[in-house]
Amino acid sequence: MGLQATVQKAAQAAIKAAGDIALLCTYRDVTANPSMDVSTGEVTETKTDYASIRTVFADYTKKERENNESILDEDKKALIAKLDLIPVPDTRDKIIDTDSTVWNILNINTDPAKALWILHVRKSKA
């Protein structure tokens, strides 16, 4: 096992060990290719839900918000171990937390070891 795989397993274990700090969320993977019914004009997206994905929500620091005007005060970082999430995150995807709050994914980052998904999320208005 290489160093990257070791770090990925350690990140997964750390989020699991976070206990009730990590919420068991639903990750909603939304297809990249919506289909349209030509007779009705209705566009439908294919959605696949992945339940019980351990997610740690963290606040952005004041400095991070000051250095990036696209980060609003209510925005969060959603941290998910890469090994816990089957699909590669996309900005069309959603996270649904334990309070049924839907979070839109605005930006996707990872750490140097590619052990964690670091997702910039914002509560959905709809």
C-alpha positions as CSV (number, residue, x, y, z in Angstrom):
1,M,0.0,0.0,0.0
2,G,1.4,3.4,-1.0
3,L,1.4,6.6,1.1
4,Q,-1.6,8.0,-0.7
5,A,-3.7,5.0,0.0
6,T,-2.6,5.1,3.7
7,V,-3.6,8.7,4.0
8,Q,-6.9,8.0,2.3
9,K,-7.7,5.3,4.8
10,A,-6.5,7.5,7.7
11,A,-8.9,10.3,6.5
12,Q,-11.8,7.8,6.3
13,A,-11.0,6.6,9.8
14,A,-10.7,10.1,11.2
15,I,-14.2,11.1,9.9
16,K,-15.6,7.8,11.3
17,A,-14.0,8.6,14.6
18,A,-15.5,12.1,14.6
19,G,-18.6,10.5,16.1
20,D,-21.6,12.9,16.2
21,I,-19.6,15.7,14.6
22,A,-19.9,13.8,11.3
23,L,-23.5,13.8,10.1
24,L,-24.9,10.8,8.2
25,C,-26.1,12.6,5.0
26,T,-27.5,11.6,1.7
27,Y,-25.4,12.4,-1.3
28,R,-27.6,13.0,-4.4
29,D,-25.7,12.3,-7.6
30,V,-27.4,14.1,-10.5
31,T,-26.7,12.9,-14.0
32,A,-24.7,15.0,-16.4
33,N,-27.1,14.3,-19.2
34,P,-30.7,15.1,-18.5
35,S,-33.3,13.8,-20.9
36,M,-36.2,15.7,-22.5
37,D,-39.6,14.3,-23.5
38,V,-40.0,15.9,-26.9
39,S,-43.8,15.6,-26.8
40,T,-44.2,17.5,-23.4
41,G,-40.9,19.4,-23.3
42,E,-40.3,18.1,-19.8
43,V,-36.7,17.7,-18.8
44,T,-35.8,15.1,-16.3
45,E,-32.6,14.4,-14.5
46,T,-31.5,11.0,-13.3
47,K,-30.8,11.1,-9.6
48,T,-29.0,8.4,-7.5
49,D,-29.0,8.8,-3.7
50,Y,-26.2,7.4,-1.6
51,A,-27.4,7.2,2.0
52,S,-25.3,7.4,5.2
53,I,-22.4,9.3,3.9
54,R,-20.4,10.6,6.8
55,T,-20.0,14.4,6.3
56,V,-18.4,17.0,8.5
57,F,-19.7,20.5,8.0
58,A,-17.1,23.2,8.8
59,D,-17.3,27.0,8.7
60,Y,-15.1,29.1,6.5
61,T,-12.7,31.3,8.4
62,K,-13.1,35.0,8.3
63,K,-9.9,35.2,6.3
64,E,-11.2,32.7,3.7
65,R,-14.4,34.7,3.3
66,E,-12.5,38.0,3.0
67,N,-10.2,36.5,0.4
68,N,-13.0,35.0,-1.7
69,E,-16.1,37.1,-2.2
70,S,-18.0,34.2,-3.6
71,I,-18.1,32.6,-0.1
72,L,-21.1,33.9,1.9
73,D,-21.3,33.9,5.7
74,E,-23.7,31.0,5.7
75,D,-21.7,28.8,3.3
76,K,-19.9,25.7,4.7
77,K,-17.2,23.3,3.8
78,A,-18.5,19.7,3.6
79,L,-15.7,17.3,4.2
80,I,-16.2,13.7,2.9
81,A,-13.6,11.0,2.9
82,K,-12.9,10.1,-0.7
83,L,-13.2,6.4,0.1
84,D,-16.7,6.9,1.4
85,L,-18.1,8.4,-1.8
86,I,-18.6,6.4,-4.9
87,P,-19.4,9.1,-7.5
88,V,-16.9,11.9,-8.2
89,P,-18.6,15.1,-6.9
90,D,-20.1,17.5,-9.4
91,T,-21.7,20.9,-9.0
92,R,-25.1,19.5,-10.1
93,D,-25.1,17.2,-7.1
94,K,-26.7,17.8,-3.7
95,I,-26.1,16.9,0.0
96,I,-29.1,16.3,2.2
97,D,-28.3,16.6,5.9
98,T,-30.0,15.0,8.9
99,D,-32.5,18.0,9.1
100,S,-33.5,17.4,5.5
101,T,-31.7,20.6,4.5
102,V,-30.5,20.5,0.9
103,W,-27.0,21.9,0.2
104,N,-25.9,22.8,-3.3
105,I,-22.3,22.1,-4.2
106,L,-20.7,25.3,-5.6
107,N,-17.1,24.2,-5.8
108,I,-15.1,21.0,-5.4
109,N,-11.6,20.7,-4.0
110,T,-9.5,18.0,-2.5
111,D,-6.3,17.8,-0.4
112,P,-2.9,16.9,-1.8
113,A,-3.3,13.2,-1.0
114,K,-6.8,13.2,-2.5
115,A,-8.1,11.7,0.7
116,L,-10.9,14.2,1.3
117,W,-13.4,15.9,-0.8
118,I,-13.7,19.5,0.3
119,L,-17.0,20.8,-1.0
120,H,-18.1,24.5,-0.9
121,V,-21.8,24.2,-0.1
122,R,-24.7,26.6,0.3
123,K,-28.2,25.9,1.5
124,S,-30.7,25.5,-1.3
125,K,-33.3,28.3,-1.5
126,A,-35.9,25.9,-3.1
